[in-house]
Amino acid sequence: MKSIDYCQLYAFVDTAYLGERDPLEVAKMLCDGGADVVQVRAKGSSPEEVARLTERIKPVLDKAGVLLVVNDWYEIAVRMEADFCHMGQEDFFDGGIRSKAELAERFIGRYGRDQLERVGLGLSSHSPEQALHAVAAGADYVAVGPVFATPTKPGRTPVGLELLKWASDTLKVPWFAIGGINLDNIEKVLEAGARRICVVSAILLAPDVTRACLEFKRRLERVKLDQ
């Protein structure tokens, strides 16, 4: 399994964008398209539903060597042996958690320390202060955005390209640009210093999911992954 350090294309099995499609088939298309990371995102679903969805697609990702991320539900990430749990600022810091180590400590007793330490942590950030706070808390990677307006985060003010330039100059952990990135604006994102991107709707709503992934990956492979 590859390290997050060498991952560039972060895709999603997001139930809000699947329609009638089988999540398993979508996961296969993402893998075939060259996604390095796939997050299970199921806002509004019960923990049991998230766990079942994660359990279902995990073998596909494992076979392809693609990293598995569970959105929001840390315990499910641990139980399903996911590679990472991704959390927002409101779920992590506003939930009274100060560090990755403190999050793991909450589950000591239910799970062994080795199980807990295996699961990495990704945190969202929408400003320089939040990004630095995430790094100080022990995040293994940081998502920076939304760069552009996106229906995935309705009401969230875009941070623009300047934050990407700041992140490129400042952050020493892997970071991913996220929010409204598509094939029409990706060059601006790369010019601003991003070398890793998260893409939701521009892939999941594309006529051909695999082909969309392949084109994003082709654009990303033109730039040097230097951090």
C-alpha positions in Angstrom: 0.0 0.0 0.0 1.4 3.4 -1.0 2.1 6.2 1.5 -0.1 9.3 1.5 3.1 11.3 0.7 3.0 9.9 -2.8 -0.7 10.3 -3.4 -2.0 13.0 -5.8 -5.6 12.1 -6.7 -8.1 11.8 -3.9 -11.5 10.7 -5.0 -14.8 9.9 -3.2 -17.6 7.3 -3.0 -20.1 10.0 -1.9 -23.6 8.8 -1.5 -25.0 12.2 -2.4 -23.6 11.8 -5.9 -24.2 8.1 -6.6 -27.8 8.2 -7.8 -28.8 4.7 -8.6 -25.3 3.5 -9.2 -23.8 0.6 -7.1 -21.1 2.0 -4.8 -19.0 -1.0 -5.5 -19.0 -0.4 -9.2 -18.2 3.3 -8.7 -15.3 2.3 -6.4 -14.0 0.0 -9.2 -14.2 2.8 -11.7 -12.2 5.2 -9.4 -9.5 2.5 -9.0 -9.4 1.9 -12.7 -9.0 5.6 -13.3 -6.0 5.9 -11.1 -7.3 7.3 -7.9 -4.7 7.1 -5.1 -7.1 7.6 -2.2 -10.9 7.0 -1.9 -13.0 8.4 0.8 -16.3 6.9 1.9 -18.6 9.9 2.5 -22.2 9.3 3.5 -23.6 12.4 5.2 -26.9 11.6 6.8 -26.3 7.9 6.9 -26.3 5.9 10.2 -23.0 4.5 11.6 -24.2 1.0 10.6 -24.8 2.1 7.0 -21.4 3.7 6.8 -19.8 0.6 8.2 -21.6 -1.6 5.7 -20.6 0.6 2.8 -17.0 0.7 3.9 -16.8 -3.0 4.4 -18.2 -3.5 0.9 -15.8 -1.4 -1.0 -12.6 -2.1 1.1 -11.6 -5.3 -0.7 -11.8 -3.5 -4.1 -9.5 -0.7 -2.8 -7.1 -3.1 -1.1 -6.7 -5.1 -4.3 -5.9 -2.0 -6.2 -3.5 -0.6 -3.6 -5.7 2.4 -3.0 -5.9 4.1 0.4 -9.3 4.0 2.2 -10.6 7.0 4.2 -13.7 7.0 6.3 -15.3 10.4 6.6 -16.3 11.6 10.2 -16.5 8.1 11.9 -13.2 7.4 13.6 -14.4 4.2 15.3 -15.7 2.8 12.0 -12.3 3.6 10.4 -10.6 1.6 13.2 -13.0 -1.3 13.1 -12.9 -1.5 9.3 -9.1 -1.2 9.3 -9.2 1.9 7.1 -6.0 3.8 6.4 -7.4 7.2 7.6 -10.3 8.9 9.2 -11.1 12.4 7.8 -12.7 15.0 10.1 -13.8 18.6 9.8 -12.8 21.3 12.1 -16.3 21.3 13.7 -16.1 17.5 14.3 -12.6 17.5 15.7 -11.7 20.8 17.5 -15.3 21.9 18.2 -15.9 18.4 19.5 -13.3 19.0 22.2 -10.5 17.0 20.7 -7.1 18.6 20.8 -4.9 16.1 19.1 -4.7 12.8 17.2 -3.3 11.1 20.3 -6.3 12.3 22.4 -8.7 11.0 19.8 -7.2 7.6 20.0 -7.2 7.6 23.8 -10.9 7.9 23.8 -11.1 4.4 22.3 -8.5 2.6 24.4 -10.1 -0.4 26.0 -12.4 -1.1 23.0 -9.5 -1.4 20.6 -5.8 -2.2 21.0 -3.3 0.6 20.8 -1.8 -1.0 17.7 -5.2 -0.9 16.0 -5.7 2.8 16.9 -2.2 3.8 15.8 -2.7 2.2 12.4 -5.4 4.7 11.4 -4.1 8.0 10.2 -5.9 11.4 10.5 -6.9 13.9 7.9 -8.3 17.3 8.9 -10.1 20.0 6.8 -8.9 23.6 7.0 -10.3 26.8 5.6 -7.6 29.3 6.7 -3.9 29.4 7.5 -4.7 29.3 11.2 -6.8 26.2 10.9 -4.2 24.5 8.8 -1.5 25.2 11.3 -3.8 24.1 14.1 -4.4 20.8 12.2 -0.7 20.1 11.8 0.0 20.9 15.5 -2.8 18.4 16.4 -1.0 15.6 14.6 -2.9 15.4 11.3 -1.2 13.2 8.8 -2.6 15.3 5.9 -4.6 18.4 5.6 -7.3 19.4 3.1 -7.2 23.0 2.1 -10.3 24.7 0.7 -12.9 25.0 -0.7 -10.8 26.7 -3.4 -13.9 27.4 -5.5 -17.6 27.4 -4.7 -18.9 23.8 -4.6 -22.3 22.2 -3.9 -20.5 19.7 -1.7 -20.0 22.5 0.8 -23.1 24.8 0.4 -22.7 28.1 2.1 -19.0 27.8 2.6 -17.1 30.9 1.3 -14.4 29.9 -1.2 -10.8 30.5 0.1 -9.4 31.1 -3.3 -6.0 30.4 -4.8 -4.0 32.6 -2.4 -4.5 30.0 0.4 -3.0 27.4 -1.9 0.0 29.5 -2.4 0.4 30.0 1.3 0.0 26.2 1.9 2.6 25.4 -0.8 5.1 27.7 0.9 4.3 26.8 4.5 2.9 23.3 5.1 5.3 20.4 5.8 2.8 17.7 5.8 0.9 16.4 2.7 -2.0 18.7 1.8 -4.7 18.4 -0.8 -6.6 21.3 -2.5 -10.3 20.7 -2.4 -13.5 22.4 -3.5 -14.9 23.0 -6.9 -11.9 21.7 -8.8 -12.6 20.6 -12.3 -10.7 20.1 -15.6 -11.3 23.7 -16.6 -9.7 25.2 -13.5 -7.1 22.5 -12.4 -4.3 24.3 -14.2 -4.8 27.4 -12.0 -4.8 25.1 -8.9 -1.5 23.6 -10.0 0.0 27.0 -10.8 -0.9 28.1 -7.3 1.3 25.3 -5.9 -1.0 22.4 -5.3 0.3 19.0 -6.1 -2.5 16.9 -4.6 -6.2 17.4 -5.2 -9.5 16.1 -3.9 -12.3 15.9 -6.5 -15.9 15.0 -5.8 -18.5 16.2 -8.3 -16.3 16.7 -11.3 -15.5 12.9 -11.2 -18.8 11.4 -9.8 -21.0 13.5 -12.1 -18.9 12.9 -15.2 -20.4 10.8 -18.0 -17.4 8.4 -17.7 -16.0 8.2 -14.1 -12.9 6.2 -15.1 -12.0 8.6 -18.0 -12.5 11.6 -15.8 -10.1 10.1 -13.2 -7.6 9.3 -15.8 -7.6 12.9 -17.2 -7.2 14.4 -13.7 -4.3 12.0 -13.0 -2.7 12.9 -16.3 -2.7 16.6 -15.4 -1.3 15.9 -12.0 1.5 13.7 -13.3 2.8 16.7 -15.3 3.9 18.4 -12.0 6.6 17.4 -9.7 5.4 16.0 -6.3 7.9 17.8 -4.1 6.3 17.6 -0.7 
